[in-house]
Amino acid sequence: MADFVLLTVLLVGFLIFFFFTHQNKSEGYVEVFKDGKLVLTLVQDGRYELKTEEKHVMDIVFEKGKVRVEDSDCPLKICEKTGSIGPNGVIVCIPNKVVVRFVGKTKVDVMTW
């Protein structure tokens, strides 16, 4: 009887852990705008380079349902300091005229900082 109770408690604990760790999975894609024009659409995890004909602008990293900017050539690097964003988040780089927008759905209604 004690084995059955222990097994049941462990099974219920595992199910609760699984439910809460997988509940906030997000689906979506990332749109990157340069000078108001859509230049990239990211749907797979990876590191993407955004560049113009003249120079490297920034690297955009999309992984694990988050997106962030790395190695930007802007002076203050505010876009890098924004960090990772999730669904419905936006990163803006004013000097480079770049907007990175995560378009997606999440089970979270409101997120506070």
N, C-alpha and C positions, 0 to 999 in steps of 0.2 A: 504494500500500500504506500509506503514512504517513497519507494522508487517511482511510482506512478505520479505522486504529487510533485516530486522534484522534476520529473520529466515535463510535466504540464507547466510548471512555473518557468522552466527554461524555454520551452516552446513559446509561451506567451511573451516572455521577455524578448526573445528574438523577433517575433512578429511586430512588437511595438517598436523596437529599434529599427527594423527594416522600413516600417511605415514612415517614421519621422525622418530618416535619412534620405529617402527617395521622394518625399512629398514635394520638394521645391525644385524639381527638375524643370528646366526651361527649354523651350523649343524656339527656334527663330533663326534669323540671319542678320548679317551686318551690312549696312549700306555706308559707303564712303563717298562723300561729295567734295569736289575740289572746284572752287570758283562757282559754286551753285549747280554744278553738273555732276550727275552720278558717274563715278569713274570705276568703282569696284563694288561687287556684291560678294560677300564671303558667306559660304554655307558650310565649309569644312574647317576643322581645326587646322591651324598652321600659322606660319609667320609670313606676312605679305609685305612687300616693299612698295611704297607709294613714291613715285618719282615723276618729275616733269622731263621734258626733253633736255633741259640744261643740267639738272641736279637731282640728288636724292632729297626727298622731303621728310619721310619718316617711315618707320616700320610699324605695322599693325599686327598684334598678336591676338589670335582668336583661339581660345582653348578652354575646355571644361565649362562651357556655357557662359564665359566671360570674355570681354575684349578690353585691350589696353593699348596705349601708344608707347613705343620705345624709340630711342635714337632719333628724336626730332631735331631739325636744324633751326628751330625758332630760338630766339634769345633767352626767354624766361623759362621755357620748358613747362609751362603750366599744363599743357595737354598730357605730358608724362606724369606730372604730379597728381593729376586727377585720379590715377590708379585704374583698377579694373571696374568695368561697369557690367551690369546684367541687362535683362530685358527692359526695354523702354528707356534705357539710359542714353546719354549723349555726351560725347567729348568734342570740344570745340578748340581749334587752334586758329586764333585770329590772324597772326602774322602770315601763316601759310594759306589762309582762307580754306581750311579743311574742317568738315563736320563728319564725325564718325557716329552713326546712329545704330543702336541695337534694336531691331524690330522683332518682337516676339511676344509670347504669352508666358505668363507665370501664374502660379496659384496664389501668389501673394498680392493682396489688394493694395496695400500701402506699405512703403518702406521709409523709415525715418533714420536720421543720422545720429 
